[in-house]
Amino acid sequence: MGSRVPRRIAERTKVPFFYGNGTHHAYSMLVRLMNENGRELVEQALAAPGADAFLDADRIRRRLNDFAQGRSDSPSVELLMRIVNMGLLAEMVTSAP
């Protein structure tokens, strides 16, 4: 990678791209995404094989309600996105083409 970008960029500490002054915009977008289409992504993740053994669906829905009302903090939004992502990946593994 060093031959394509300056060394200071290639070797700097890596962090998610959306941290900084505009973080709240990124988290607001993620909350909107999770609420789209009747929370389709969240419900699909909760319906993934084995999800009910590890996830408290009612609590996840309550947290998403809190986020929709503007009561969110960065770690909570990120954690919920990770949970949704893992559920979607688990579902994809069982329905691979």
C-alpha positions as CSV (number, residue, x, y, z in Angstrom):
1,M,0.0,0.0,0.0
2,G,2.9,2.3,0.7
3,S,3.6,2.7,-3.0
4,R,0.1,4.0,-3.7
5,V,-0.4,6.4,-0.7
6,P,1.9,8.5,1.3
7,R,3.7,6.6,4.1
8,R,2.1,8.8,6.8
9,I,-1.4,7.7,5.6
10,A,-0.5,4.0,5.1
11,E,1.0,3.7,8.5
12,R,-1.3,5.8,10.6
13,T,-3.6,4.3,13.3
14,K,-6.8,2.9,11.6
15,V,-10.2,4.0,12.9
16,P,-13.7,4.0,11.4
17,F,-14.1,6.7,8.8
18,F,-17.0,8.4,10.4
19,Y,-15.5,9.4,13.8
20,G,-15.1,13.1,14.5
21,N,-17.3,16.2,14.6
22,G,-20.0,14.7,12.3
23,T,-20.4,11.4,14.2
24,H,-23.9,12.1,15.2
25,H,-24.9,12.3,11.5
26,A,-23.5,8.8,10.8
27,Y,-25.3,7.4,13.8
28,S,-28.6,9.1,12.8
29,M,-28.3,7.6,9.4
30,L,-27.7,4.1,10.8
31,V,-30.7,4.4,13.1
32,R,-32.9,5.5,10.1
33,L,-31.5,2.5,8.1
34,M,-32.5,0.1,10.9
35,N,-36.0,1.6,11.1
36,E,-36.6,1.5,7.3
37,N,-39.4,-0.8,5.9
38,G,-40.8,-1.7,9.3
39,R,-37.4,-2.5,10.7
40,E,-36.9,-5.2,8.0
41,L,-33.2,-5.6,8.5
42,V,-33.5,-5.9,12.3
43,E,-36.4,-8.4,12.1
44,Q,-34.5,-10.4,9.5
45,A,-31.4,-10.5,11.8
46,L,-33.6,-11.5,14.8
47,A,-35.1,-14.4,12.8
48,A,-31.7,-15.8,11.8
49,P,-31.1,-19.4,12.9
50,G,-29.9,-19.4,16.5
51,A,-30.5,-15.7,17.1
52,D,-33.2,-16.4,19.7
53,A,-30.6,-18.3,21.8
54,F,-28.3,-15.3,22.1
55,L,-30.4,-12.2,21.5
56,D,-33.2,-10.5,23.5
57,A,-35.5,-9.4,20.7
58,D,-37.8,-7.3,22.9
59,R,-34.8,-5.4,24.4
60,I,-33.3,-4.8,21.0
61,R,-36.6,-3.4,19.8
62,R,-36.9,-1.2,22.9
63,R,-33.4,0.2,22.3
64,L,-34.3,0.9,18.7
65,N,-37.4,2.8,19.9
66,D,-35.1,4.8,22.2
67,F,-32.8,5.6,19.3
68,A,-35.7,6.8,17.2
69,Q,-36.7,9.2,19.9
70,G,-33.2,10.7,19.9
71,R,-31.9,9.0,23.0
72,S,-28.8,7.3,21.6
73,D,-25.1,7.2,22.2
74,S,-22.4,6.1,19.9
75,P,-21.5,2.7,21.5
76,S,-25.1,1.6,21.7
77,V,-25.8,2.4,18.0
78,E,-22.6,0.6,17.0
79,L,-23.4,-2.4,19.1
80,L,-26.8,-2.8,17.7
81,M,-25.5,-2.5,14.1
82,R,-23.0,-5.2,14.9
83,I,-25.7,-7.5,16.2
84,V,-27.9,-6.8,13.1
85,N,-24.9,-7.5,10.9
86,M,-24.1,-10.8,12.6
87,G,-27.7,-11.9,12.3
88,L,-27.9,-11.0,8.6
89,L,-24.6,-12.9,8.0
90,A,-25.9,-15.9,9.9
91,E,-29.0,-15.9,7.8
92,M,-27.0,-15.6,4.6
93,V,-24.8,-18.6,5.5
94,T,-27.9,-20.8,5.8
95,S,-29.4,-19.6,2.5
96,A,-26.2,-19.5,0.4
97,P,-26.9,-20.1,-3.3
